[in-house]
Amino acid sequence: MLRAEDLSSRLDELASPTDDVWHASPLPGAKHVFVGRGPGGVVGILVEHGAFAATGRPTVLRHIRFVPSFDATIRQGDAQRTGSFSALWCENGDSTLTDYFLRVVCNLVLSADV
């Protein structure tokens, strides 16, 4: 069973991006869902669209941003690919806020059964 600590440890293994590329790690058992670090130090969950396209408007809160559809490049180790994603990320957060974000995201991923 996925735990917030699992997401946090995956993030700790990732380098901080120095460009417009997300450094990401796939979630166990969900090859199209990634936890990652993005431009500007954001921490988030990305869901690759594949054959469908998400619709809606981006939602921006003080430290949380939801983007239903955007093109991004993700890097997994030495491999890199570009695709269309939905993302929920935490920006400008300290470690405590990031930990809370990961707990909530972990529950969302588990409830979605991706």
C-alpha positions in Angstrom: 0.0 0.0 0.0 1.3 3.4 -1.0 2.2 5.8 1.9 3.2 9.4 2.0 6.6 8.4 3.2 7.0 6.4 0.0 6.3 9.6 -2.1 8.7 11.5 0.1 11.5 9.0 -0.3 11.0 9.0 -4.1 11.3 12.7 -4.1 14.5 12.6 -2.0 16.1 10.4 -4.7 15.4 13.0 -7.4 17.7 15.8 -8.4 16.3 19.4 -8.4 15.6 20.5 -11.9 17.8 23.2 -13.4 15.6 23.7 -16.5 12.0 23.4 -17.6 12.1 19.6 -17.2 10.4 17.7 -14.4 12.5 15.1 -12.6 10.0 12.3 -11.8 9.6 8.8 -10.5 6.6 6.6 -11.4 4.4 5.5 -8.6 4.4 1.7 -7.8 1.8 0.0 -9.9 0.8 3.1 -11.8 3.0 3.6 -14.8 1.3 6.8 -15.9 1.4 8.6 -12.5 4.5 10.3 -11.3 5.8 12.1 -8.3 8.3 14.7 -9.2 10.1 18.0 -8.7 9.4 20.7 -11.3 10.7 24.0 -12.4 11.0 26.5 -9.6 11.2 23.8 -6.9 7.6 22.7 -7.0 6.7 19.2 -5.8 3.8 17.5 -7.4 2.0 14.6 -8.9 1.7 14.3 -12.7 -0.8 12.0 -14.5 0.0 11.3 -18.1 -3.0 11.6 -20.4 -2.2 9.1 -23.0 -5.1 8.8 -25.4 -7.5 11.3 -23.6 -7.2 15.0 -23.0 -8.3 16.5 -19.7 -10.4 19.7 -19.8 -11.0 22.5 -17.4 -9.4 25.5 -16.1 -6.3 25.7 -13.9 -6.9 26.3 -10.3 -4.5 28.3 -8.2 -4.5 28.6 -4.4 -1.9 30.1 -2.2 0.5 27.1 -2.3 -1.4 24.6 -4.4 -1.9 24.6 -8.2 -4.0 22.2 -10.3 -3.3 22.2 -14.0 -5.7 19.9 -15.9 -3.7 19.8 -19.1 -0.2 20.9 -20.1 2.8 19.6 -22.1 5.8 18.8 -20.1 9.1 17.0 -20.3 9.9 14.5 -17.6 13.2 13.0 -16.8 13.6 9.6 -15.2 17.3 9.0 -14.5 18.9 9.4 -17.9 15.7 8.9 -19.9 13.6 11.8 -20.9 10.2 12.1 -22.7 7.6 14.7 -23.5 3.9 14.2 -23.1 0.6 15.7 -22.0 -0.1 15.7 -18.3 -2.5 16.8 -15.6 -0.7 18.0 -12.4 -1.3 18.9 -8.8 1.6 20.6 -7.2 2.7 22.5 -4.1 4.7 25.6 -4.7 6.7 27.8 -2.3 6.2 25.3 0.5 8.5 24.5 3.3 9.2 20.9 4.3 6.2 20.7 6.7 3.8 22.0 4.0 5.3 19.6 1.5 4.8 16.7 3.9 1.1 17.6 4.4 0.7 17.9 0.6 2.2 14.4 0.1 -0.2 12.9 2.6 -3.2 14.4 0.9 -1.9 13.4 -2.6 -1.2 9.9 -1.4 -4.9 9.6 -0.3 -6.1 11.0 -3.6 -4.0 8.5 -5.6 -5.2 5.6 -3.4 -8.8 6.6 -3.7 -8.5 7.0 -7.5 -7.1 3.5 -7.8 -4.8 4.4 -10.6 
